[in-house]
């Protein structure tokens, strides 16, 4: 049996309902910086309190409540790429480089 990567499982919702809940939660987290957890019922209604979400879910055909934490939506950290090394021969064609007189050359055609 294959092992499941826990970081991948938390980052990628497994069901359509969870995908929708993540989308709703993302918008809520963007507008409310102190909110760390949201509970979303199957009809897409979001609640700050789990008990409120459960009470509303009892009125629905699908009684599922998805809980999404801010940490579940954290973007994966991208690796920084090193900056390209400067040309060693001094023959770069940077249009704002100084010309022979020490003045800035803003027009690449006037070299």
C-alpha positions as CSV (number, residue, x, y, z in Angstrom):
1,X,0.0,0.0,0.0
2,X,1.4,3.4,-1.0
3,X,2.1,6.0,1.6
4,X,0.3,9.3,1.3
5,X,2.3,12.6,1.6
6,X,0.6,14.6,4.4
7,X,1.6,18.0,3.1
8,X,0.0,17.1,-0.3
9,X,-3.2,15.8,1.3
10,X,-3.7,19.0,3.3
11,X,-3.0,21.3,0.3
12,X,-5.3,19.6,-2.2
13,X,-9.0,19.1,-1.3
14,X,-10.2,15.6,-2.2
15,X,-13.8,16.2,-2.9
16,X,-15.8,18.8,-4.9
17,X,-17.4,20.0,-1.7
18,X,-14.0,20.5,-0.1
19,X,-12.8,22.3,-3.2
20,X,-15.7,24.6,-3.0
21,X,-15.2,25.1,0.7
22,X,-11.6,26.0,0.2
23,X,-12.6,28.6,-2.4
24,X,-15.1,30.2,-0.1
25,X,-12.7,30.1,2.8
26,X,-9.9,31.7,0.8
27,X,-12.1,34.7,0.1
28,X,-13.1,35.0,3.8
29,X,-9.5,34.7,5.0
30,X,-8.5,37.4,2.5
31,X,-11.0,39.9,4.0
32,X,-10.7,38.9,7.7
33,X,-7.1,38.7,8.9
34,X,-8.0,37.5,12.4
35,X,-10.2,34.5,11.2
36,X,-8.2,31.3,11.5
37,X,-11.0,28.7,10.9
38,X,-14.3,28.7,9.0
39,X,-17.1,26.1,8.8
40,X,-19.0,25.7,5.5
41,X,-22.2,23.8,5.1
42,X,-23.0,21.8,1.9
43,X,-25.1,24.7,0.5
44,X,-22.0,27.0,0.7
45,X,-23.0,29.0,3.7
46,X,-20.0,29.9,5.9
47,X,-20.0,30.2,9.7
48,X,-17.4,31.2,12.2
49,X,-18.9,28.9,14.8
50,X,-19.0,25.1,14.3
51,X,-22.2,24.9,16.3
52,X,-24.0,27.4,14.1
53,X,-22.8,25.5,11.0
54,X,-24.1,22.2,12.5
55,X,-27.5,23.8,13.4
56,X,-27.9,25.1,9.8
57,X,-26.8,21.8,8.3
58,X,-29.6,20.0,10.2
59,X,-32.0,21.9,7.9
60,X,-30.3,20.6,4.7
61,X,-30.6,17.4,2.8
62,X,-26.8,17.0,2.9
63,X,-25.8,17.6,6.5
64,X,-22.0,17.7,5.9
65,X,-20.0,20.6,7.4
66,X,-16.5,21.3,6.0
67,X,-14.0,22.9,8.4
68,X,-11.2,24.8,6.7
69,X,-8.3,26.3,8.6
70,X,-6.1,29.1,7.3
71,X,-3.1,26.9,7.6
72,X,-4.8,24.4,5.2
73,X,-4.7,27.1,2.5
74,X,-1.1,28.2,2.9
75,X,0.7,28.3,-0.4
76,X,3.6,26.0,-0.8
77,X,6.9,27.8,-0.4
78,X,8.7,28.3,-3.7
79,X,12.4,28.0,-3.9
80,X,14.2,31.2,-4.7
81,X,16.2,31.0,-7.9
82,X,19.6,32.7,-7.8
83,X,20.1,35.8,-9.8
84,X,22.0,35.3,-13.1
85,X,25.7,36.1,-12.9
86,X,26.7,39.3,-14.5
87,X,28.5,39.1,-17.9
88,X,32.3,38.9,-17.3
89,X,33.4,40.3,-20.6
90,X,31.8,43.7,-19.9
91,X,30.0,43.4,-23.3
92,X,26.5,43.5,-21.9
93,X,23.8,45.5,-23.9
94,X,22.1,47.1,-20.9
95,X,20.4,50.2,-22.4
96,X,20.8,52.2,-19.1
97,X,24.5,51.5,-18.8
98,X,27.0,54.3,-18.6
99,X,28.7,55.1,-21.9
100,X,32.4,56.0,-22.3
101,X,31.8,59.6,-21.1
102,X,30.2,58.4,-17.9
103,X,26.7,59.5,-18.9
104,X,23.6,57.3,-18.8
105,X,22.7,55.9,-22.2
106,X,18.9,55.6,-22.2
107,X,18.7,54.9,-25.9
108,X,20.1,51.5,-26.9
109,X,20.5,52.7,-30.5
110,X,23.0,55.4,-29.5
111,X,25.9,53.3,-28.3
